[in-house]
Amino acid sequence: MENEDKYFKGRGAQLNTANRFLKQEYVQEHIEALDEEFLGDERTKLFFEHPKKIINKVESPDIPGLYSLNPYQGCEHGCIYCYARNAHQYWGFSAGLDFERKIIVKPDAAKLLREAFERKSWVPSPVMVSGNTDCYQPIEKKLKITRQLLEVFLEYRNPIAMITKNSLILRDTDLLSELAKHKLVHVMVSITSLKEELRLKMEPRTASAKKRLNVLNQLSKAGVPCGVMTAPIIPGLNSMEIPSIIKQAADNGAVNAGYTIVRLNGSISEIFTNWIHKNFPDRAEKVLHQIQDCHGGQLNDSRYGTRIKGEGEIAESIKQIFVNSVKRYMKGRYSEELNTADFRRPGEAWQLELF
């Protein structure tokens, strides 16, 4: 486990939790030369993976009929609450610091997407890019895997839904606006706080709220339909910001909004509890108790139907604040359904032109 007395600036998690899938692991017992790897190397490392497929069908009844695609596993953004942290354990890493320092890259993502669209079994359906980790995290600026994916989506006219916390998405405004002309794209920008001090602690390597609002503004002006995701809501930490976030998002062109209540499943419970005691010792226990109140007395919640929005008085209060804010600031706005009718396979289109 990482040095408990050290605060890792620029990172969300402050420790590496045990991986439940590993029977053996290295641990730090003494501060001496043998422990240098635990104390010294804080750089982000990339691991290249070559899977056989890139699109996955989402089986959760909370999000029925959706497909997801993730060009990266692990995320340098370092959001302390991220539910995707637990998935990093399947790769042999920790859900803690490893999740944001050891990033798995899928360089063949665009090639695999094209192969998926070429299969006769593919039924045109919206694909969520970044359903797990952010496709515009810092390394995307260099690798451009997400941009390659957008080119394939446009080539085949298959609809895409995206969610991000990074202003890097503006780099791809040209492709997004072309997709929008065919009603093939919808972008959700995640904004959890307008307070820069909180953002720096909770989501250390993401774009500031100001930059994210600018993303909404610029994409909306380019004709790309956008919404805001106020997720996750953490009672006692950012729950009071819901109205102001939705108002500012609406002022910058957002046409819809969504929210979830934080749930601390698996290793995230230990990671988040450690983090909040280090950063907000005066209200740590109060926040944790309010999270428990939303999930039947537990920090974690795996129950379909209730795990996303919670239950109880605090969860109901958050729901009402959200609903009333949307009614007030987004009245009359809506997002159109993504278009699946224009899907095409370029090779088949060329053959038809011969006749």
Protein Blocks (a to p, Z undefined) as FASTA:
>chain_A
ZZfkbccehiabfcdcddfkbmbdcddfbdcfklmmmmmmmcdcddddddfbfbdcdfbf
klghiacddfbgcjfklpaklmklmmmmmnopafklmmmmmccddfklmmmmmmmmmpmk
lccddddehklbcckbfklmmnommmmmmmmmmmnopacddddfbfklmmmmmmmmmmmm
nopaccddddfbfbfklmmmmmmmbccfklmmmmmmmmmmnopacddddddddehklmmm
mmmmmmmmmmnopabdcddddddehjllmmmmmmmmmmmmmlmmmmmmmmmmmngopabd
cbghjlmnogajklmmmmmmmmmmmmmmmgoiacddddfklgccfklmmmmmmZZ
